[in-house]
Amino acid sequence: MRYFLILLLTIFYKTVFSTITVYFNYGVFNTSNNKPYLETYLTISGNSVKFSPVAGGLQANINISWKIFKGAELVKSSSYNLLSPITTDSLQLPSFIDNQRFSLDNGQYNLELVITDNAQPDQKTSHAQKINISFNRDKKIYNSDIQILESYKKSTAASLLTKSGYDLIPYNINYFPKRQNALKFYMETYNLDTLIGKGTKFVYFYYIENNENLEKQFGFSGFQKQSANRINPLLAQFDITQLPSGNYNLVIEVKDSLNKVQSQKKWFFQRQSDAVNIAHNTDIRTIEDFFNSVQNIDSLKQFVECLWPVSSTKEREWQQIQIKNKEPNLMRGYLVDYWKTQAGDTTNSLQLWYSYYKEVLETNALLKCGKQKGYYTDRGRVYLQYGKPDQRNQVNSEPNTYPYEIWQYYRIYDRATKRFFTNKRFVFANFAIADDCYELIHSDVKGEMYDERWRFKLVNRSQQSTNIDDTKPGKTFGSNMDENFNTPR
């Protein structure tokens, strides 16, 4: 995604955009038959155009005119009227978006954009943009631009917003204020089938890094496993609630089976947040300093919530009271007392909290379920309560079974009950595949869910048995449940 928003806003606000506020950016993508196209994104601020009376309320009407030149030759042009949604509230005028696609060959182009308020024809603005399209790379893996999203949903009918079966609503600025706590993005990678082999496994690895020192931000990373194809789409998101204010890069890497980076793409953005950078704030020296520095009630609430996986039943009851009351000073006092008690006389309570919270951020990034925080999921709870497993076997495409994971611990410490265990396993299953939500269906740890018939939960209905003494379904082609359970790897 090519963002020129700071430049555009500077130019437009100083000239004509004092009357029409428009956010503009664009991205370049390719097709399976190597036909590149330019995709443009506009967001028009409703408060900057005139809404006129129409049947049912008020509506804005603007004209958008595009011209694309290759040298002196006009190769594409388009002019049309764009209508806003109809509103009855003159005090809350809605913004509205426009997406266009232009099929273009490789080359250098000049784009000219003119926007006119049809209700006020003398109010117009123009913008010129140089565009380079260079997708002639038959012997190289390459990426589209990164498209940042306001939202996305599965498509019911193809439109200009649709890619890879989803309707993608663009987010047209590279600034995330306090109220915007999700970073959603889309990208495509091309030629993986040719360069590493069709069907070969690879990983999309994505993370946030500091723009100044390129340091990866702990807890803000994720990955997706895919099989190489002509076009491989990536649709993902981060919860950036706890990302402190600063300048950052979203980094997306394509790694092959040997963990070698085959391609990389970056996108710059700015973040404003009340979150505290726990790694670099030199004014924080004690546990009291840290929690007294947190002024955001929602952050304090989350700091209490994330203790749930490592707390006793009595501690959880106290935490529910704190979360319900939302009284900042009481939450601060509770958190300070909690971590001082955990640390005792032998450990630094601030460092103990830092270490745990880094695990929480990692859990939220890698083990969440839809919009549910990672520490509230079964996998996240186990990860925080018992630590990182010594072996984690992820089985995503075994015939006749739901996706499942088996975690093995050689020796673990239960933070909630303060007990040790050896050679224990957990089995998780994903019954709602699209949401990446895994449920704990069996464990041999005392106090956890134990089910001798857990294997039946992984297979389809045709393999179920009414005999309660049966603990294993019949062997089917490609099934390795027992091997994976006995020797996770």
VEXRO-777608 format. One record per residue (C-alpha): chain; x negated, y, z; residue number from 1. Coordinates in Angstrom, 3 decimals. Example, Ala and Ser with C-alpha at 12.3 -4.5 7.8 and 13.67 -1.06 7.14 Angstrom:
# VEXRO-777608
A,-12.300,-4.500,7.800,1;
A,-13.670,-1.060,7.140,2;
END
This chain:
# VEXRO-777608
A,0.000,0.000,0.000,1;
A,-1.470,3.329,-1.024,2;
A,-0.574,5.902,1.619,3;
A,-1.191,9.575,0.928,4;
A,1.221,10.759,3.567,5;
A,-1.050,13.137,5.453,6;
A,-2.057,14.793,2.188,7;
A,1.498,14.836,0.903,8;
A,2.962,16.289,4.064,9;
A,0.309,18.981,4.145,10;
A,1.002,19.977,0.543,11;
A,4.775,19.663,0.698,12;
A,5.333,21.368,4.024,13;
A,3.257,24.319,2.904,14;
A,5.136,24.681,-0.370,15;
A,8.609,23.344,-0.983,16;
A,9.123,20.625,1.600,17;
A,10.191,23.205,4.135,18;
A,13.567,22.640,2.443,19;
A,13.304,19.011,1.259,20;
A,11.353,16.530,3.360,21;
A,10.304,13.477,1.357,22;
A,7.914,10.686,2.373,23;
A,6.311,9.015,-0.628,24;
A,3.980,6.068,-1.121,25;
A,3.521,3.233,-3.545,26;
A,2.168,-0.286,-3.957,27;
A,0.832,-2.356,-6.839,28;
A,1.869,-6.005,-7.205,29;
A,1.548,-8.775,-9.781,30;
A,3.806,-11.500,-11.180,31;
A,3.218,-15.207,-11.769,32;
A,2.704,-14.544,-15.489,33;
A,0.207,-11.746,-14.777,34;
A,2.470,-8.771,-15.482,35;
A,1.488,-6.062,-12.953,36;
A,4.026,-3.570,-11.718,37;
A,4.028,-0.346,-9.728,38;
A,6.526,-0.113,-6.884,39;
A,7.424,3.342,-5.521,40;
A,8.991,4.172,-2.165,41;
A,10.758,7.384,-1.193,42;
A,12.437,8.346,2.063,43;
A,14.472,11.557,1.959,44;
A,15.166,13.232,5.287,45;
A,18.894,13.856,5.602,46;
A,18.341,17.046,7.579,47;
A,16.447,18.635,4.662,48;
A,19.107,18.351,1.930,49;
A,22.654,19.641,1.614,50;
A,25.572,17.298,2.376,51;
A,28.725,18.282,0.506,52;
A,32.348,17.209,1.167,53;
A,33.436,14.031,-0.626,54;
A,36.231,11.532,-0.066,55;
A,35.607,10.033,3.345,56;
A,33.121,12.570,4.677,57;
A,29.871,14.252,3.622,58;
A,27.284,13.118,1.075,59;
A,23.995,14.396,-0.374,60;
A,23.163,14.140,-4.086,61;
A,19.608,14.539,-5.358,62;
A,17.959,14.056,-8.729,63;
A,14.725,12.091,-9.043,64;
A,12.606,12.344,-12.175,65;
A,9.532,10.184,-12.877,66;
A,6.989,10.457,-15.672,67;
A,3.986,8.158,-15.998,68;
A,1.187,9.036,-18.406,69;
A,-1.757,6.980,-19.652,70;
A,-4.068,9.691,-20.864,71;
A,-1.874,12.013,-22.913,72;
A,0.652,9.272,-23.764,73;
A,3.953,9.121,-21.876,74;
A,4.430,5.398,-21.160,75;
A,7.307,5.442,-18.630,76;
A,9.986,7.931,-17.690,77;
A,13.134,7.836,-15.617,78;
A,15.655,10.388,-14.335,79;
A,18.649,9.571,-12.149,80;
A,20.784,10.833,-9.297,81;
A,20.466,9.319,-5.829,82;
A,23.387,9.465,-3.400,83;
A,23.023,9.331,0.362,84;
A,25.306,7.237,2.581,85;
A,28.598,8.969,3.396,86;
A,28.713,10.362,6.933,87;
A,31.299,12.131,9.054,88;
A,28.770,13.480,11.564,89;
A,27.299,16.773,10.384,90;
A,24.887,16.802,13.335,91;
A,23.335,13.393,12.575,92;
A,22.675,13.433,8.842,93;
A,21.213,10.097,7.699,94;
A,17.940,9.694,5.848,95;
A,18.037,7.508,2.729,96;
A,15.561,5.575,0.616,97;
A,14.788,4.900,-3.021,98;
A,12.721,2.057,-4.517,99;
A,11.684,1.780,-8.164,100;
A,9.548,-0.665,-10.144,101;
A,7.600,0.120,-13.292,102;
A,5.934,-2.640,-15.319,103;
A,2.453,-1.378,-16.278,104;
A,-0.639,-2.916,-17.851,105;
A,-4.043,-2.621,-16.255,106;
A,-5.408,0.897,-16.573,107;
A,-5.551,4.456,-15.218,108;
A,-2.303,6.410,-14.928,109;
A,-0.989,9.792,-13.836,110;
A,2.406,9.861,-12.154,111;
A,4.547,13.010,-11.993,112;
A,7.478,13.203,-9.590,113;
A,10.139,15.932,-9.456,114;
A,12.891,15.961,-6.795,115;
A,15.867,18.329,-6.969,116;
A,18.773,18.872,-4.573,117;
A,21.762,18.839,-6.941,118;
A,23.796,20.859,-4.450,119;
A,21.041,23.513,-4.501,120;
A,19.387,23.295,-7.961,121;
A,16.824,25.971,-7.116,122;
A,15.489,23.726,-4.366,123;
A,13.067,21.309,-5.973,124;
A,9.559,19.999,-5.516,125;
A,6.991,18.127,-7.570,126;
A,4.033,15.868,-6.928,127;
A,1.295,14.347,-9.102,128;
A,-0.540,11.101,-8.287,129;
A,-3.382,9.198,-9.961,130;
A,-2.834,5.434,-10.022,131;
A,-5.243,2.648,-10.909,132;
A,-4.044,-0.862,-11.788,133;
A,-6.761,-3.505,-12.068,134;
A,-5.346,-7.037,-11.839,135;
A,-7.384,-8.640,-14.626,136;
A,-9.180,-11.052,-12.325,137;
A,-8.691,-14.592,-13.583,138;
A,-11.745,-15.875,-11.707,139;
A,-11.211,-14.045,-8.442,140;
A,-8.827,-14.149,-5.495,141;
A,-7.209,-10.748,-5.011,142;
A,-4.361,-9.131,-3.096,143;
A,-1.456,-6.807,-3.670,144;
A,-1.206,-3.646,-1.605,145;
A,0.112,-4.017,1.938,146;
A,3.744,-2.950,2.232,147;
A,4.764,-1.684,5.678,148;
A,8.388,-2.354,6.581,149;
A,11.125,-0.749,8.597,150;
A,12.972,-4.076,8.580,151;
A,13.548,-7.223,6.553,152;
A,16.199,-9.896,6.172,153;
A,16.899,-12.892,3.962,154;
A,18.285,-11.795,0.626,155;
A,21.800,-12.736,-0.458,156;
A,21.444,-11.155,-3.925,157;
A,18.328,-10.020,-5.785,158;
A,17.662,-6.259,-5.875,159;
A,14.751,-3.828,-6.145,160;
A,14.212,-4.423,-2.412,161;
A,13.803,-8.177,-2.847,162;
A,10.525,-10.081,-2.770,163;
A,10.019,-13.780,-2.022,164;
A,13.656,-14.207,-0.973,165;
A,13.725,-11.276,1.486,166;
A,15.083,-7.746,1.271,167;
A,12.250,-5.478,2.416,168;
A,13.124,-2.005,3.720,169;
A,9.998,0.199,3.495,170;
A,8.550,2.216,6.369,171;
A,7.066,5.201,4.589,172;
A,4.649,6.777,7.053,173;
A,1.436,5.512,8.644,174;
A,2.305,6.902,12.080,175;
A,4.015,4.886,14.834,176;
A,5.515,7.005,17.638,177;
A,6.385,5.700,21.102,178;
A,9.858,4.582,20.056,179;
A,8.549,2.457,17.156,180;
A,7.154,-0.733,18.683,181;
A,7.090,-3.155,15.745,182;
A,4.518,-3.239,12.945,183;
A,6.057,-5.287,10.129,184;
A,4.270,-5.941,6.865,185;
A,4.255,-7.825,3.571,186;
A,1.440,-8.732,1.167,187;
A,0.810,-11.115,-1.722,188;
A,-2.364,-13.003,-2.649,189;
A,-3.003,-14.203,-6.196,190;
A,-5.036,-16.975,-7.877,191;
A,-5.536,-19.193,-4.819,192;
A,-4.281,-22.196,-6.794,193;
A,-7.006,-21.691,-9.400,194;
A,-9.897,-20.830,-7.096,195;
A,-9.422,-23.233,-4.163,196;
A,-7.015,-25.737,-5.748,197;
A,-3.225,-25.879,-5.899,198;
A,-1.749,-27.226,-2.666,199;
A,-4.993,-26.755,-0.727,200;
A,-4.432,-25.547,2.834,201;
A,-5.585,-22.055,3.802,202;
A,-4.854,-19.536,6.563,203;
A,-3.673,-15.948,6.562,204;
A,-5.412,-14.372,9.573,205;
A,-4.260,-10.878,10.502,206;
A,-5.240,-8.558,13.333,207;
A,-5.492,-4.941,14.454,208;
A,-8.899,-3.286,14.775,209;
A,-9.995,0.098,16.067,210;
A,-10.633,2.387,13.104,211;
A,-13.657,4.073,14.686,212;
A,-15.726,1.073,15.847,213;
A,-13.924,-1.772,13.980,214;
A,-13.451,-3.604,17.291,215;
A,-10.632,-6.177,17.222,216;
A,-7.854,-5.348,19.659,217;
A,-7.415,-8.330,21.950,218;
A,-3.937,-9.812,21.859,219;
A,-3.066,-8.299,18.484,220;
A,-3.770,-11.109,16.078,221;
A,-1.854,-13.855,14.329,222;
A,-2.046,-16.415,11.577,223;
A,0.043,-18.347,9.066,224;
A,-0.919,-21.623,7.448,225;
A,0.045,-21.984,3.784,226;
A,-0.703,-24.103,0.732,227;
A,-2.417,-22.444,-2.230,228;
A,-0.157,-21.355,-5.074,229;
A,-0.198,-18.881,-7.943,230;
A,1.345,-16.286,-5.610,231;
A,1.247,-16.625,-1.822,232;
A,3.412,-14.127,0.097,233;
A,2.775,-13.093,3.703,234;
A,5.604,-11.636,5.798,235;
A,4.699,-11.029,9.447,236;
A,4.878,-8.550,12.307,237;
A,3.231,-7.396,15.538,238;
A,4.777,-6.166,18.764,239;
A,2.712,-3.010,19.396,240;
A,4.432,-1.913,22.612,241;
A,1.163,-2.283,24.528,242;
A,-1.109,-0.864,21.808,243;
A,-2.597,2.369,23.201,244;
A,-2.649,5.646,21.299,245;
A,-5.357,5.806,18.655,246;
A,-6.417,5.205,15.071,247;
A,-6.306,1.610,13.860,248;
A,-6.538,-0.675,10.850,249;
A,-4.224,-3.557,10.091,250;
A,-6.553,-6.218,8.653,251;
A,-5.356,-9.230,6.635,252;
A,-7.826,-11.975,5.703,253;
A,-7.456,-15.114,3.594,254;
A,-9.565,-17.965,5.005,255;
A,-10.160,-21.295,3.298,256;
A,-10.386,-24.717,4.979,257;
A,-14.029,-24.001,5.917,258;
A,-12.973,-20.770,7.665,259;
A,-14.679,-18.693,4.977,260;
A,-13.071,-15.334,4.210,261;
A,-11.964,-15.344,0.564,262;
A,-10.337,-11.908,0.551,263;
A,-9.605,-9.028,2.923,264;
A,-7.229,-6.060,2.865,265;
A,-6.956,-3.141,5.315,266;
A,-4.340,-0.500,6.043,267;
A,-4.931,2.546,8.275,268;
A,-2.351,3.778,10.789,269;
A,-2.012,5.979,13.860,270;
A,-0.307,5.048,17.107,271;
A,1.126,7.180,19.910,272;
A,1.874,5.248,23.080,273;
A,1.950,5.413,26.874,274;
A,0.188,2.047,27.000,275;
A,-3.137,2.064,28.839,276;
A,-6.322,0.818,27.201,277;
A,-7.408,-1.501,29.960,278;
A,-10.757,-2.221,28.364,279;
A,-12.101,1.321,28.012,280;
A,-10.548,3.544,30.678,281;
A,-13.499,4.351,32.936,282;
A,-11.282,6.251,35.408,283;
A,-9.659,2.979,36.497,284;
A,-11.720,1.254,39.170,285;
A,-9.126,-0.403,41.402,286;
A,-5.852,-2.240,40.960,287;
A,-4.110,0.814,42.454,288;
A,-5.749,3.076,39.853,289;
A,-4.438,0.929,37.035,290;
A,-0.790,0.652,38.034,291;
A,-0.630,4.288,39.245,292;
A,-1.799,5.333,35.766,293;
A,1.196,3.617,34.142,294;
A,4.066,6.092,33.871,295;
A,6.278,4.203,31.422,296;
A,9.047,2.280,33.203,297;
A,9.393,-0.275,30.402,298;
A,5.659,-1.055,30.646,299;
A,5.906,-1.571,34.407,300;
A,8.946,-3.784,33.862,301;
A,7.005,-5.908,31.367,302;
A,4.034,-6.183,33.737,303;
A,6.435,-7.657,36.315,304;
A,8.210,-9.901,33.787,305;
A,5.004,-11.452,32.495,306;
A,4.229,-12.848,35.967,307;
A,7.093,-15.333,35.653,308;
A,5.013,-18.263,34.258,309;
A,2.491,-18.139,37.125,310;
A,4.857,-17.433,40.010,311;
A,6.571,-19.553,42.628,312;
A,10.355,-19.696,42.961,313;
A,10.304,-17.161,45.792,314;
A,8.041,-14.811,43.836,315;
A,10.367,-14.997,40.851,316;
A,13.300,-13.961,43.023,317;
A,11.415,-10.844,44.126,318;
A,10.456,-10.113,40.539,319;
A,14.094,-10.258,39.414,320;
A,14.941,-7.661,42.054,321;
A,12.165,-5.356,40.824,322;
A,13.229,-5.746,37.184,323;
A,16.875,-5.080,38.014,324;
A,16.216,-1.952,40.113,325;
A,13.633,-0.441,37.714,326;
A,12.232,1.794,40.460,327;
A,8.694,2.761,39.341,328;
A,7.063,3.157,42.750,329;
A,8.499,-0.130,44.016,330;
A,7.308,-1.948,40.893,331;
A,3.833,-0.439,41.268,332;
A,3.721,-1.465,44.919,333;
A,4.869,-4.983,44.123,334;
A,2.302,-5.428,41.344,335;
A,-0.568,-4.163,43.501,336;
A,0.410,-6.493,46.364,337;
A,0.864,-9.439,44.012,338;
A,-2.598,-9.204,42.477,339;
A,-4.319,-8.453,45.766,340;
A,-2.706,-11.588,47.210,341;
A,-3.783,-13.633,44.183,342;
A,-7.349,-12.349,44.429,343;
A,-7.725,-12.853,48.170,344;
A,-11.175,-12.034,49.528,345;
A,-13.177,-13.774,46.821,346;
A,-12.036,-12.175,43.535,347;
A,-11.711,-8.640,42.187,348;
A,-7.960,-8.078,41.845,349;
A,-8.347,-5.616,38.941,350;
A,-10.504,-8.015,36.915,351;
A,-8.109,-10.858,37.719,352;
A,-5.224,-8.768,36.340,353;
A,-7.219,-7.757,33.263,354;
A,-8.040,-11.389,32.484,355;
A,-4.435,-12.486,32.898,356;
A,-3.004,-9.622,30.872,357;
A,-5.329,-10.382,27.968,358;
A,-3.862,-13.891,27.969,359;
A,-0.363,-12.365,28.000,360;
A,-1.148,-10.231,24.940,361;
A,-2.565,-13.263,23.157,362;
A,0.526,-15.277,24.042,363;
A,2.849,-12.548,22.762,364;
A,0.935,-12.425,19.489,365;
A,0.659,-16.155,18.798,366;
A,3.444,-17.944,20.675,367;
A,6.516,-15.736,20.488,368;
A,9.946,-16.896,19.329,369;
A,11.694,-14.371,17.096,370;
A,12.059,-11.216,19.203,371;
A,11.456,-13.119,22.446,372;
A,8.203,-12.294,24.214,373;
A,5.612,-15.050,24.187,374;
A,5.585,-15.399,27.990,375;
A,9.290,-16.293,27.933,376;
A,8.854,-19.134,25.410,377;
A,8.095,-22.722,26.412,378;
A,4.680,-22.736,24.747,379;
A,3.809,-19.323,26.168,380;
A,4.865,-20.300,29.653,381;
A,2.754,-23.473,29.556,382;
A,-0.221,-21.567,28.118,383;
A,-0.111,-18.974,30.911,384;
A,0.706,-21.429,33.697,385;
A,-1.880,-24.090,32.826,386;
A,-4.318,-22.306,30.523,387;
A,-5.513,-23.003,27.010,388;
A,-5.156,-26.702,26.055,389;
A,-8.289,-28.714,25.377,390;
A,-6.593,-30.240,22.319,391;
A,-3.726,-28.721,20.351,392;
A,-2.335,-30.890,17.565,393;
A,0.029,-28.964,15.255,394;
A,2.129,-31.130,12.933,395;
A,4.131,-28.989,10.517,396;
A,4.934,-31.278,7.587,397;
A,5.195,-34.877,8.724,398;
A,7.915,-36.783,6.802,399;
A,11.207,-37.365,8.658,400;
A,10.300,-35.286,11.727,401;
A,10.812,-31.750,12.882,402;
A,7.614,-29.693,13.197,403;
A,5.979,-30.478,16.535,404;
A,2.911,-29.812,18.648,405;
A,1.134,-31.960,21.227,406;
A,-1.097,-30.258,23.784,407;
A,-3.583,-32.233,25.866,408;
A,-5.368,-31.029,29.007,409;
A,-8.356,-32.915,30.369,410;
A,-8.130,-31.144,33.738,411;
A,-5.736,-28.336,34.536,412;
A,-4.816,-26.038,37.386,413;
A,-1.177,-25.094,37.880,414;
A,-1.190,-21.379,38.729,415;
A,2.399,-21.530,40.003,416;
A,2.052,-24.471,42.431,417;
A,-1.736,-24.271,42.994,418;
A,-2.236,-27.983,42.105,419;
A,-4.743,-29.771,39.870,420;
A,-3.937,-32.455,37.260,421;
A,-6.011,-34.557,34.899,422;
A,-5.352,-35.924,31.397,423;
A,-1.872,-34.459,30.886,424;
A,0.155,-33.774,27.735,425;
A,2.979,-31.535,26.541,426;
A,5.184,-32.144,23.468,427;
A,6.939,-29.204,21.786,428;
A,9.393,-29.363,18.872,429;
A,10.682,-26.700,16.487,430;
A,14.352,-27.401,15.713,431;
A,14.981,-23.940,14.176,432;
A,12.099,-24.033,11.726,433;
A,12.450,-20.511,10.329,434;
A,12.079,-18.846,13.754,435;
A,8.873,-20.594,14.864,436;
A,10.594,-21.392,18.181,437;
A,9.199,-24.469,19.890,438;
A,10.958,-26.178,22.788,439;
A,9.271,-28.341,25.398,440;
A,10.781,-31.826,25.018,441;
A,8.415,-33.932,27.130,442;
A,5.472,-33.769,29.515,443;
A,3.794,-36.151,31.949,444;
A,2.982,-33.318,34.385,445;
A,4.879,-33.643,37.646,446;
A,7.683,-31.097,37.822,447;
A,7.888,-30.648,34.053,448;
A,10.501,-32.059,31.667,449;
A,9.970,-35.822,31.341,450;
A,11.805,-37.796,28.658,451;
A,10.715,-41.291,27.602,452;
A,12.929,-40.942,24.493,453;
A,11.224,-37.742,23.286,454;
A,10.309,-39.386,19.967,455;
A,13.987,-39.698,19.062,456;
A,14.337,-35.925,19.390,457;
A,11.807,-35.456,16.600,458;
A,13.500,-37.667,14.014,459;
A,16.727,-37.218,12.078,460;
A,20.124,-38.598,13.094,461;
A,19.876,-41.707,10.915,462;
A,17.088,-43.033,13.155,463;
A,18.876,-42.568,16.488,464;
A,19.552,-45.528,18.781,465;
A,22.470,-45.989,21.172,466;
A,20.398,-48.358,23.324,467;
A,19.146,-46.222,26.209,468;
A,16.279,-48.653,26.752,469;
A,14.842,-47.854,23.308,470;
A,12.080,-45.293,23.635,471;
A,10.693,-45.384,20.116,472;
A,12.411,-45.067,16.723,473;
A,11.424,-47.439,13.959,474;
A,8.164,-46.725,12.164,475;
A,8.653,-44.638,9.021,476;
A,6.307,-43.646,6.218,477;
A,3.889,-40.915,7.250,478;
A,4.917,-40.887,10.906,479;
A,1.995,-40.541,13.329,480;
A,3.760,-39.532,16.527,481;
A,2.147,-42.205,18.693,482;
A,-1.363,-41.614,17.319,483;
A,-0.970,-37.868,17.771,484;
A,0.249,-38.302,21.329,485;
A,-2.412,-40.798,22.385,486;
A,-5.321,-39.051,20.691,487;
A,-4.482,-35.365,20.064,488;
A,-7.021,-33.570,17.910,489;
END
